[in-house]
Structure formats: C-alpha cells, structure tokens
Amino acid sequence: MTLTKHEKQICDNVRYFFKHDFERYSQLAELADLKSVRYDATNSSTNINRQEDKVIDASYYQEITDTVIEVVERIQDKRLKSVIKYRYFEHLSVWQIAERMQYSESTIKQLINKVLLLFAEMLAIITDIDLRKDDYIEKH
C-alpha cells in the first residue's frame, strides 16, 4: 500500500495526536473527578469562575478521551482495531505487535497506516478534531 503525500501527512497527524494530544487529554481528564467547584471561603467571583473553567476543561478532556476510545471500539475490522489498540493504548512496538498477531512487521506497518487513515476520517465525522488537515501539527 503506497501512500500519497497527503495520506502520509494524515498518518503523521494521527501519530502526533496519539503521542501528544491524546496523552495530554487523558492525563488532564483524570482531574475531572479530582476536584469540584468550591464556593466556600471565597468572596471573589473571579476565583469561582476560574474553578468552574477548570472543571469544564477537565470534563472536555474526559469527553475527548471517551470519544477516541469509542471511535476505536467502532472499528469493524478486528485486525485494525487490535493494531491501533496495541500501538497507541498498550504502546507496543511494531515488532511486538507483529509477534502477537503473527504477521510480518511490514504487514503491521501497512495495517497501522490503514487504521490511522480510517481513524482520522471517523474522528473528523463526530468531533471538531480534523487530523486530515495538512497543518494540524503546526497548529498544535
């Protein structure tokens, strides 16, 4: 499977998303249930707004994290679903995935590219995150 320049960029964007953005969202989502808004002992509406903003942000990150997981779960091809889970949720290397799935490393690389393109398309349909844009990495 030979990728076009644009497809390679999409794959790079998805890799970047999982390595940087998704990891960050996952970490920040953990804060969603850590703290609630405190209204006691504060007289400043600015402080209340700041606390509310933090809770809203953490909830947003949790929503993104949940959505990404749901998108992966909706991938119908079991091989593709396994590959993306092993690579980006379990952080296995290509050779470890190849060994686990009993495929060659080149087959795993092809499957990874295929699932990254599919994932980008699926995510763009249900969120405002469009990894198909050439300038995604530059903006983040």
N, C-alpha and C positions, 0 to 999 in steps of 0.2 A: 504494500500500500504506500504509494508515493504521495506525500502531502504537498499541497500548494504552499506558497509563501504565506498566504492568509491563514490557512489551516495550521501551519506551524506556529504562527503568532497566537492563534486561539489556544493551542495546546500550551504554549508558554504562559499565556494569561491564566489558564486554569491551574497550572502548576504553581504559579505565583500566588494565586488566590488561596490554594490549599496550604501552601507553605507559610504565607504571611497573614493574609486576611482571615482565613478560617481559623487558624490557630489563635489569633488575637481575639476574634469574636468568641471563640469557645472559652478562652480564659476570662474575658470580660463578662460573659453570660453567667459564669459562676457567681458573680457578685449580685445577680438579680435577687436571689433569696437570702443574701447575707445580711442586708440592712433594709430597714423600711424607713419611710419618711418620719422624722422626729419633729413634732411640733412643740414639745415641752421645752421649757427653759430657753426659748428663742423668741426674741421680740422682732427680729428683722425678717421682713418678707423676702429679702434677697437670699437669706440663708435657706428659707423654706423652698424657694424656687430652685435653688442650686441642688438641694436634696432631691426634690421631685425630678429634676432633669437627670440626675444620676440614676435614679430608679427607672425612669423611662428609657435611658440609654441602655442600661443593663437588660431591660426587657426586650428592647430591639435586637440586641446581640443574641439573646436567647432565641428569639424568633428566627433570626437568620440561621443560627446553628441548627435548629429543629428543621427548618425548611431544607437545608442542604442534606441532612440525613434522610429526610423524606424523599427528596429527589433521587438520591442513590437507591433507596429502597424500591422505588418505582421503575427502575431499570429492569426491563423484562428478560434480557439475555443474562442468564446466570453467570456465564463466564465473565462478561463485562462488569457485572455487579461485584463479583468476587475480586476481580483485578483492582477496581477502584477502592474497595474496602481494604484490601491487603496493603495497597500502596499508600493511601492517604489517611486511613484510620488506624491501621496497625503499623504503619511506617516500615514495611518490609522492602527490601531491595528487590531489584528486578530478578536477580538470580534466586533469591529466596522464594519469590512468587512462582518462578518457573519450576523450581523444585517441588513446591507444594501442589501446584496444579498439574505437574508432569507435562509441561510444554517446554519448548526451547525458549531461550531468552529473546530471540528475535520475534517469536510469536507473541510473547508477553509485551514486548515494546509496541508491536502493531496493535494489540488489544488495548494497551494503555492509550495510544493516540486515538483510537476509535472511540473509547469511552469518554475521553476528555472532550472530544468534539460533541458527542451526544449530551454530556453533562452541561456544557456551555449553552447549548440550544435549549435544553429543558429548564435550566435555571433562568434564562432570559424570558421564557414564557410566563413564569409565575412570580418573578421578582423584578425589581428595578436594577438588578446587577446584570450587566451585559458584558460577559467576558469575550464576546465576539468582536468587540471594538479594538482596532489596532493600537489605540493609545491607552488602553486600560492600565498597563503597568506604569506608564508615565504619570498618570493621574493619582496613583496610589504610591 
